[in-house]
């Protein structure tokens, strides 16, 4: 299995980008990971939230293939402990899925079309984080999950 992470908008904070890259690099020792960054939409001041989510949704859906397992990062998604998330990933790897696609939406979340395409939703916290901040958190949790599955000492109970 490989992992594709789709995110809306570039990260303009060097520290956030650096953390994302650190954990993505560590993660690459366990599994193939690809970041697909969709540029911010232009002229969003003329769009309402529904229109913006719809336009972002069209761009997201173009990056997803039919056999992909699509997992949205959504505040209403299922919450996991790190061990439960590792078990979830192991289950997906064992099921023969070729590509797990994790999607980080824009500032207003996802369009209805993206929700309809998704196979599942997860939440990394009950708190709300910016769509930029969630990137290093996700990369770190994926790395943590891989170390848990390998029995390595990174995660402490």
N, C-alpha and C positions, 0 to 999 in steps of 0.2 A: 504494500500500500504506500502511496505517496500522499502528501498533504499540500493542498493549495490554500493560501489565505488571500481572500479578496478583501480589499479595504478601499473605502472612498476617501479621496483627498490625500495630498502629500503631507508628510510630517515635516513641519517647519522648525521644530525644536531639535537642535543637534543632540542633546542629552537623551531625548526619547528615542531618536533614531539609533544612537549608539547602543543603548540597552537592547533594542529590538535586534540589532545586528549581532550583539554578543550572544544572546540566547539562540538566535537562528543558527549561528555558526556552531554552537555547542550541540544543538539539536541535529545538525546535519551529520553527525557521527552515528546517529541511530536510524534516521529516516530521511528520505528526500523531501525537502520543503521548498516551496516556491511562493513568493509574495507577488501578488498581482494588484498593483495600485491603480485605481481608476481616478484620473484627475478630477479635481473639483469642477463642478459645473460653472459655466460662465453666466453672467447676468442673472443670478438667482434672485435679485431684488424684485424682478418682475414676476416671479413665481410664488405661488402660495405653497404651503408645506406639502399638500397632496401632489401638486404638480412636480415639485422638486423630488419627492420620493419616487414618483412614477418615472421620471427621467433617469434617476440613479438606478432604479430597478431594471430598466431596459438595458443599461450598461452592465449591470451585474449578471443578468440572465445570459448575455452574450458570452460571458466567460465560463459558463457552466455547461458541461456535456451531459447527455442523457443518462449515462450510467453512474455519474457522480453521486456520492452521498453528500447532501448539502446540510450543513449545520450552521444555523444562524446564532450569532451572539446577540442575545435579546434579554432585556431586563425581566421579561415574563417567562424566560426559559427555565429549564430544570437546573437546579443547583447541585453540584457534586462536591464531595471532599476531593482532595488530590488523589487519594487512593481509588475512590469510586470513578474518577475521571480516567485514571490509568486503566482500570478494568473496562470501562466503556471503550477506550481506544483499542485495547486488546481484543475485545469482542468484534470490533469493526475489522481489525486486521485478520482475525480468524474467519470472518464471514466471506472473505474473498473480494472485498471492495478494492478496486484498483486505486481510486482517488477519493479522499475525504476533502471536501471543500468547506472551509470555515469562512463565514462572511461577517465582516464588521461593517455595519451600515454607516450612513452619514449622520448628521446632527439630528435628524428627525426620525431615524429608524428606517424601516423597510416598506416598500409598496405591497399592496395586497397580492400582486403577482409573484413577488419574491416569497412571501409567506406561503403561497400555494405550492411553489416549487420545492420548498424546504422539506427535508425529511425529519428534521428535529430542531429544537432550539435549546441553547444552554445559556445560563447566566453565570458570570464569574463572581458576581456579588449582588447583594440587594441594593447596594449603592449604585449611583450613576457615575460613570467615568466618561471623559471625552473620548471620541472615536480615535484620537491620537494616543492617549494614555493606555488604552486597552491593548494596543499592539505589543508593547514589551511584556505586559501581564500575560497575554495569551502565549507568547513565545516561551516565557519562563514556565508556565504551567504545562505546556507540551513537553518541554525539556524535563521538567520534574516527573511527568508521567513516564517518560522513557526510562529515567533512572530507577523509578519504582519498579517498572516491569523487568528491568535487568538486575534488580536486587542491589543496586549501587547505593552508597551511603549519603547521597545528596539530601534525601528527604528524611526527616526525623519525626517519629511519632511520639 
